[in-house]
Amino acid sequence: MNNHNFGESDEDTSSFTEKDSASFAIDRKINLMFAMVGIPFQNKGCNYLREAIKLTYKKPTVLNSVMKELYPAVARIFNTAATLVERGIRYEIGVACRSGKMLNLNKMFNFAIADRHYKPSNSEFIALFCEKLNMDSLLHENQNAGFMKIYD
């Protein structure tokens, strides 16, 4: 008799765990960046934004059609409307700007991106976070391959 939940095989369980582990690692990195720029975790928009960043990280071309592809994809995940996703993300970015912590983007990227009055568009904000995830991923790969550290 099979002792696995829902009739899963050993292969299914191990690959599911690896995917979960990678997803949790990306979620953790995104959450750290959210905390750094002042995005609170209690609002729905935070979840929408996190999911939009993850989808864009996996498929960067969705930024070419945010309204037609990205927002509807996030909306399907949360069983809501794409307009509510767009508004929730915009709200979270506004909260971050009002918190005064957007200047921490400069620290994240090691060069000047933001000033006191900087308010990125939704797609620009998502692209910045994806770029940071890509930079960290490349750094991690280079360190594992024995290359010198690219940046601190």
ChimeraX attribute file (.defattr): number of C-alpha atoms within 10 A of each C-alpha:
attribute: neighborCount
match mode: 1-to-1
recipient: residues
	/A:1	4
	/A:2	8
	/A:3	8
	/A:4	10
	/A:5	8
	/A:6	7
	/A:7	10
	/A:8	12
	/A:9	12
	/A:10	10
	/A:11	9
	/A:12	10
	/A:13	12
	/A:14	12
	/A:15	11
	/A:16	12
	/A:17	12
	/A:18	11
	/A:19	11
	/A:20	12
	/A:21	12
	/A:22	12
	/A:23	13
	/A:24	12
	/A:25	12
	/A:26	17
	/A:27	16
	/A:28	12
	/A:29	16
	/A:30	21
	/A:31	16
	/A:32	13
	/A:33	18
	/A:34	22
	/A:35	14
	/A:36	17
	/A:37	20
	/A:38	21
	/A:39	26
	/A:40	16
	/A:41	13
	/A:42	8
	/A:43	13
	/A:44	16
	/A:45	22
	/A:46	22
	/A:47	18
	/A:48	23
	/A:49	26
	/A:50	20
	/A:51	21
	/A:52	28
	/A:53	28
	/A:54	21
	/A:55	19
	/A:56	20
	/A:57	21
	/A:58	11
	/A:59	11
	/A:60	14
	/A:61	13
	/A:62	19
	/A:63	22
	/A:64	11
	/A:65	11
	/A:66	18
	/A:67	16
	/A:68	12
	/A:69	14
	/A:70	24
	/A:71	24
	/A:72	20
	/A:73	20
	/A:74	24
	/A:75	19
	/A:76	11
	/A:77	10
	/A:78	15
	/A:79	10
	/A:80	12
	/A:81	14
	/A:82	21
	/A:83	13
	/A:84	16
	/A:85	26
	/A:86	23
	/A:87	14
	/A:88	19
	/A:89	27
	/A:90	21
	/A:91	18
	/A:92	24
	/A:93	25
	/A:94	17
	/A:95	17
	/A:96	21
	/A:97	20
	/A:98	15
	/A:99	14
	/A:100	15
	/A:101	18
	/A:102	26
	/A:103	20
	/A:104	18
	/A:105	20
	/A:106	13
	/A:107	13
	/A:108	17
	/A:109	15
	/A:110	11
	/A:111	9
	/A:112	12
	/A:113	15
	/A:114	16
	/A:115	13
	/A:116	11
	/A:117	11
	/A:118	12
	/A:119	17
	/A:120	16
	/A:121	13
	/A:122	21
	/A:123	21
	/A:124	12
	/A:125	17
	/A:126	21
	/A:127	18
	/A:128	18
	/A:129	22
	/A:130	21
	/A:131	16
	/A:132	18
	/A:133	19
	/A:134	13
	/A:135	15
	/A:136	14
	/A:137	12
	/A:138	13
	/A:139	18
	/A:140	14
	/A:141	12
	/A:142	14
	/A:143	13
	/A:144	10
	/A:145	9
	/A:146	8
	/A:147	11
	/A:148	10
	/A:149	10
	/A:150	11
	/A:151	9
	/A:152	7
